[in-house]
Amino acid sequence: MKTMNDIWSEIHNDFEDDGIIYIDAWTTDDENEDGSVIAKINTITKEIKYLDERAKTNEFAQEAINEVLNTL
């Protein structure tokens, strides 16, 4: 559930392409909204590249990222 402090209303961590898992986020529940990649995780090195600096400290984003890391 989204709270007043949340940046993103939805985050997905299930798209992988060429050994990179993309962390995609949406700011609203609007199905027409384009999501944006906030982080990428290399499946070999487990290196995280943040495309949105807010994801480094956002609890919701970190949950999605750690979920991926725990399965690698």
GROMACS elastic network, one bead per residue, 0.5 to 0.9 nm:
[ bonds ]
;  ai    aj funct       b0    kb
    1     9     6  0.77460   500
    2     5     6  0.80553   500
    2     6     6  0.60815   500
    2     7     6  0.86228   500
    2     8     6  0.77964   500
    2     9     6  0.57157   500
    2    10     6  0.85499   500
    3     6     6  0.54524   500
    3     7     6  0.88347   500
    3     9     6  0.87202   500
    4     7     6  0.83361   500
    6     9     6  0.70368   500
    6    27     6  0.88582   500
    6    58     6  0.77997   500
    6    59     6  0.85620   500
    6    60     6  0.76736   500
    7    26     6  0.87274   500
    7    27     6  0.64130   500
    7    54     6  0.84350   500
    7    58     6  0.79073   500
    7    60     6  0.87220   500
    8    11     6  0.69562   500
    8    25     6  0.61929   500
    8    26     6  0.54903   500
    8    28     6  0.69546   500
    8    60     6  0.79207   500
    8    61     6  0.83336   500
    9    25     6  0.76310   500
    9    26     6  0.59375   500
    9    27     6  0.51300   500
    9    28     6  0.54065   500
    9    29     6  0.64497   500
   10    24     6  0.83104   500
   10    25     6  0.56644   500
   10    26     6  0.52263   500
   10    27     6  0.68670   500
   10    28     6  0.73453   500
   10    29     6  0.72666   500
   10    60     6  0.87588   500
   11    23     6  0.68844   500
   11    24     6  0.55757   500
   11    26     6  0.64553   500
   11    27     6  0.89957   500
   11    35     6  0.88754   500
   11    60     6  0.77252   500
   11    61     6  0.69691   500
   11    64     6  0.70407   500
   12    15     6  0.77620   500
   12    22     6  0.81213   500
   12    23     6  0.58127   500
   12    24     6  0.52074   500
   12    25     6  0.64095   500
   12    26     6  0.88689   500
   12    64     6  0.71418   500
   13    16     6  0.84136   500
   13    21     6  0.68859   500
   13    22     6  0.60827   500
   13    24     6  0.64740   500
   13    25     6  0.89143   500
   13    64     6  0.61378   500
   13    65     6  0.72702   500
   13    67     6  0.82801   500
   13    68     6  0.70192   500
   14    21     6  0.69918   500
   14    22     6  0.72155   500
   14    23     6  0.75908   500
   14    24     6  0.87023   500
   14    68     6  0.84475   500
   15    20     6  0.83474   500
   15    21     6  0.57211   500
   15    22     6  0.55835   500
   15    23     6  0.75947   500
   15    24     6  0.83185   500
   16    19     6  0.65059   500
   16    20     6  0.54535   500
   16    22     6  0.61931   500
   16    43     6  0.89908   500
   17    20     6  0.53719   500
   17    21     6  0.65965   500
   17    22     6  0.80693   500
   18    21     6  0.84782   500
   19    41     6  0.83453   500
   19    42     6  0.60117   500
   19    43     6  0.52927   500
   19    44     6  0.70270   500
   20    40     6  0.63175   500
   20    41     6  0.54963   500
   20    43     6  0.58473   500
   20    44     6  0.85744   500
   21    39     6  0.84747   500
   21    40     6  0.56332   500
   21    41     6  0.50569   500
   21    42     6  0.65095   500
   21    43     6  0.69042   500
   21    68     6  0.81370   500
   22    37     6  0.64058   500
   22    38     6  0.78693   500
   22    39     6  0.61898   500
   22    41     6  0.65491   500
   23    36     6  0.83798   500
   23    37     6  0.56342   500
   23    38     6  0.57964   500
   23    39     6  0.50925   500
   23    40     6  0.59673   500
   23    41     6  0.78844   500
   23    61     6  0.81338   500
   23    64     6  0.74458   500
   23    65     6  0.72333   500
   24    35     6  0.61583   500
   24    36     6  0.54203   500
   24    38     6  0.59230   500
   24    39     6  0.73776   500
   24    40     6  0.89050   500
   25    34     6  0.89216   500
   25    35     6  0.53259   500
   25    36     6  0.54363   500
   25    37     6  0.62971   500
   25    38     6  0.65516   500
   25    61     6  0.84229   500
   26    29     6  0.73529   500
   26    30     6  0.85593   500
   26    33     6  0.71773   500
   26    34     6  0.71287   500
   26    36     6  0.66536   500
   27    30     6  0.85829   500
   27    33     6  0.82126   500
   27    35     6  0.78016   500
   28    31     6  0.83478   500
   28    33     6  0.72873   500
   29    32     6  0.87565   500
   29    33     6  0.79212   500
   30    33     6  0.54963   500
   30    34     6  0.89716   500
   31    34     6  0.81932   500
   37    40     6  0.74936   500
   37    50     6  0.88269   500
   37    51     6  0.68141   500
   37    52     6  0.79309   500
   38    49     6  0.86757   500
   38    50     6  0.60818   500
   38    53     6  0.80113   500
   38    54     6  0.84763   500
   38    55     6  0.65942   500
   38    61     6  0.84138   500
   39    48     6  0.67348   500
   39    49     6  0.55368   500
   39    51     6  0.52047   500
   39    52     6  0.68217   500
   39    53     6  0.88967   500
   39    55     6  0.74207   500
   39    61     6  0.88492   500
   39    65     6  0.82330   500
   40    47     6  0.81621   500
   40    48     6  0.56850   500
   40    49     6  0.51641   500
   40    50     6  0.65320   500
   40    51     6  0.76737   500
   40    65     6  0.89107   500
   41    44     6  0.88303   500
   41    45     6  0.83769   500
   41    46     6  0.59426   500
   41    47     6  0.56713   500
   41    49     6  0.64348   500
   41    50     6  0.87825   500
   41    65     6  0.79848   500
   41    68     6  0.82170   500
   41    69     6  0.82260   500
   42    45     6  0.56196   500
   42    47     6  0.53101   500
   42    48     6  0.66098   500
   42    49     6  0.83091   500
   43    46     6  0.53294   500
   43    47     6  0.78142   500
   43    68     6  0.89889   500
   43    69     6  0.83984   500
   43    72     6  0.66212   500
   44    47     6  0.80960   500
   44    72     6  0.82197   500
   45    48     6  0.88200   500
   46    69     6  0.68695   500
   46    72     6  0.76770   500
   48    65     6  0.85251   500
   50    53     6  0.60308   500
   50    54     6  0.86039   500
   50    55     6  0.69852   500
   50    56     6  0.72417   500
   51    54     6  0.89053   500
   51    55     6  0.82234   500
   52    55     6  0.57894   500
   52    56     6  0.79320   500
   53    56     6  0.57064   500
   53    57     6  0.79424   500
   54    57     6  0.58498   500
   54    58     6  0.60488   500
   54    61     6  0.86452   500
   55    59     6  0.79620   500
   55    60     6  0.82429   500
   55    61     6  0.53994   500
   55    62     6  0.67754   500
   56    59     6  0.84553   500
   56    61     6  0.75837   500
   56    62     6  0.69062   500
   57    60     6  0.89400   500
   57    61     6  0.78873   500
   57    62     6  0.71576   500
   58    61     6  0.53705   500
   58    62     6  0.61124   500
   58    63     6  0.86706   500
   59    62     6  0.50677   500
   59    63     6  0.61431   500
   59    64     6  0.87889   500
   60    63     6  0.52489   500
   60    64     6  0.66005   500
   60    65     6  0.88615   500
   61    64     6  0.52281   500
   61    65     6  0.62451   500
   61    66     6  0.86181   500
   62    66     6  0.58947   500
   62    67     6  0.83127   500
   63    66     6  0.52130   500
   63    67     6  0.60301   500
   63    68     6  0.87598   500
   64    67     6  0.51658   500
   64    68     6  0.66016   500
   64    69     6  0.89137   500
   65    68     6  0.53023   500
   65    69     6  0.63337   500
   65    70     6  0.87361   500
   66    70     6  0.59667   500
   66    71     6  0.86412   500
   67    70     6  0.53314   500
   67    71     6  0.66995   500
   68    71     6  0.53669   500
   68    72     6  0.65936   500
   69    72     6  0.53130   500
